[in-house]
Amino acid sequence: MNYDNQMSMKFKSVPENEAFARTSTSVFITPLNPTLDELNDVKTAVSEAVTNAIIHGYENDLGEVFLECGIKSNTIYIKIEDKGKGIENIEQAMSPLYTSKPNLGRSGLGFTVMESFMDEVSVSSKVGEGTIVEMKKTIIGGNLDDSL
């Protein structure tokens, strides 16, 4: 897709970088003039996807998480990718309250939260190769600043 604006980054799969990804994405979309609710929706969805990559994708191993964001008109497109262990059963993983890490106090609501806050969420994964989460949200009333 030919975006009006885009950014990409990669960072180590350490918990501290979840806040970095969330904050970077929220700053990136500010030209769309999102409401506080829209901003919080995007931040929360990014937080959940990055946390899943760190905790489930890499488990106790260190890897890299890739974040790409693109803006087209007043819609934000977000892609979060890891090269971790992958998901064996995506449908099961996306079902509410399912968690593969109950011992870590995980609630199993990550994908449910992403789906409730974003307009579209898709997940693709290959065992042993990693996972890609793609999300989309239209910012109501927002328009990309013509000065960019």
C-alpha positions as CSV (number, residue, x, y, z in Angstrom):
1,M,0.0,0.0,0.0
2,N,1.2,3.5,-0.7
3,Y,0.9,5.3,2.7
4,D,0.7,9.0,3.3
5,N,3.2,8.5,6.1
6,Q,4.9,5.4,7.5
7,M,7.5,4.3,10.1
8,S,9.2,1.1,11.1
9,M,11.4,0.0,13.9
10,K,12.8,-3.0,15.5
11,F,13.7,-3.5,19.2
12,K,14.8,-6.3,21.5
13,S,12.1,-8.5,23.0
14,V,12.5,-7.1,26.6
15,P,9.5,-6.0,28.6
16,E,10.7,-2.4,28.8
17,N,10.3,-2.0,25.1
18,E,6.5,-2.5,25.2
19,A,6.1,1.0,26.6
20,F,8.5,2.3,23.9
21,A,6.4,0.7,21.1
22,R,3.1,2.0,22.6
23,T,4.4,5.5,23.0
24,S,6.1,5.7,19.6
25,T,2.9,4.6,17.9
26,S,0.8,7.1,19.7
27,V,3.2,9.9,18.8
28,F,3.1,8.8,15.2
29,I,-0.6,9.0,14.9
30,T,-1.0,12.5,16.5
31,P,-1.3,14.3,13.1
32,L,-4.6,12.4,12.7
33,N,-5.9,14.4,15.8
34,P,-7.3,11.3,17.5
35,T,-9.6,11.5,20.5
36,L,-8.2,10.3,23.8
37,D,-10.3,7.2,23.4
38,E,-9.0,6.5,20.0
39,L,-5.4,7.1,21.1
40,N,-5.9,4.8,24.1
41,D,-7.4,2.1,21.9
42,V,-4.4,2.1,19.6
43,K,-1.9,2.2,22.5
44,T,-3.6,-0.7,24.3
45,A,-3.8,-2.8,21.1
46,V,-0.1,-2.2,20.4
47,S,0.8,-3.0,24.0
48,E,-1.1,-6.3,23.8
49,A,0.5,-7.4,20.5
50,V,4.0,-6.5,21.6
51,T,3.5,-8.2,25.0
52,N,2.4,-11.3,23.2
53,A,5.5,-11.2,21.0
54,I,7.8,-10.9,24.0
55,I,6.1,-13.4,26.3
56,H,4.7,-16.0,24.0
57,G,6.8,-15.6,20.8
58,Y,10.2,-15.6,22.5
59,E,9.4,-16.9,25.9
60,N,12.7,-16.7,27.8
61,D,14.8,-16.2,24.7
62,L,16.0,-12.8,23.5
63,G,14.8,-11.8,20.0
64,E,13.7,-8.9,18.0
65,V,10.2,-7.4,17.6
66,F,9.4,-5.5,14.4
67,L,6.8,-2.7,14.4
68,E,5.5,-1.0,11.2
69,C,2.9,1.7,11.1
70,G,1.4,3.4,8.1
71,I,-1.2,6.1,7.7
72,K,-3.5,6.3,4.7
73,S,-6.0,9.1,4.8
74,N,-7.4,8.9,8.3
75,T,-6.6,5.1,8.9
76,I,-3.7,3.7,10.8
77,Y,-2.3,0.3,9.8
78,I,-0.1,-1.5,12.3
79,K,2.0,-4.6,11.8
80,I,3.8,-6.3,14.7
81,E,6.1,-9.2,13.9
82,D,8.3,-11.6,15.8
83,K,10.6,-14.4,14.6
84,G,9.8,-16.5,17.7
85,K,8.2,-19.9,18.2
86,G,4.9,-19.3,16.3
87,I,1.4,-20.2,17.2
88,E,0.3,-23.8,16.6
89,N,-3.5,-23.1,16.7
90,I,-4.4,-19.5,15.9
91,E,-8.1,-20.0,16.4
92,Q,-7.6,-21.4,19.8
93,A,-5.0,-18.7,20.7
94,M,-7.5,-16.0,19.7
95,S,-10.4,-17.4,21.7
96,P,-11.3,-15.4,24.9
97,L,-9.6,-16.6,28.1
98,Y,-7.3,-19.0,26.4
99,T,-3.7,-18.7,27.6
100,S,-0.7,-20.8,27.2
101,K,0.9,-19.1,30.2
102,P,-1.5,-19.5,33.2
103,N,1.5,-19.8,35.5
104,L,2.5,-16.2,34.6
105,G,-0.9,-14.8,35.6
106,R,-1.9,-14.2,31.9
107,S,-5.6,-13.7,31.5
108,G,-5.9,-14.9,27.9
109,L,-7.6,-11.6,26.7
110,G,-4.8,-10.1,24.6
111,F,-6.4,-10.9,21.2
112,T,-9.9,-10.1,22.5
113,V,-8.7,-6.7,23.6
114,M,-7.0,-6.0,20.2
115,E,-10.2,-7.0,18.4
116,S,-12.4,-4.8,20.6
117,F,-10.2,-1.7,20.2
118,M,-9.3,-2.0,16.5
119,D,-11.5,-2.1,13.4
120,E,-9.6,-5.2,12.0
121,V,-7.1,-7.6,13.4
122,S,-5.5,-10.5,11.5
123,V,-3.0,-13.0,12.7
124,S,-0.7,-15.2,10.7
125,S,1.9,-17.6,12.2
126,K,4.2,-20.5,11.3
127,V,5.5,-22.7,14.0
128,G,9.2,-22.2,14.4
129,E,9.2,-19.1,12.2
130,G,7.1,-16.5,14.1
131,T,3.9,-14.5,14.2
132,I,2.6,-11.4,12.4
133,V,-0.3,-9.4,13.9
134,E,-1.8,-6.8,11.6
135,M,-4.3,-4.2,12.8
136,K,-6.3,-1.3,11.3
137,K,-8.2,1.5,12.8
138,T,-9.9,4.5,11.2
139,I,-9.6,7.7,13.2
140,I,-13.0,9.4,13.1
141,G,-12.8,13.0,12.2
142,G,-9.0,13.0,11.9
143,N,-7.2,13.9,8.8
144,L,-3.5,13.8,8.1
145,D,-1.9,17.2,8.5
146,D,-1.2,18.6,5.0
147,S,2.1,20.1,6.3
148,L,3.7,16.7,6.5
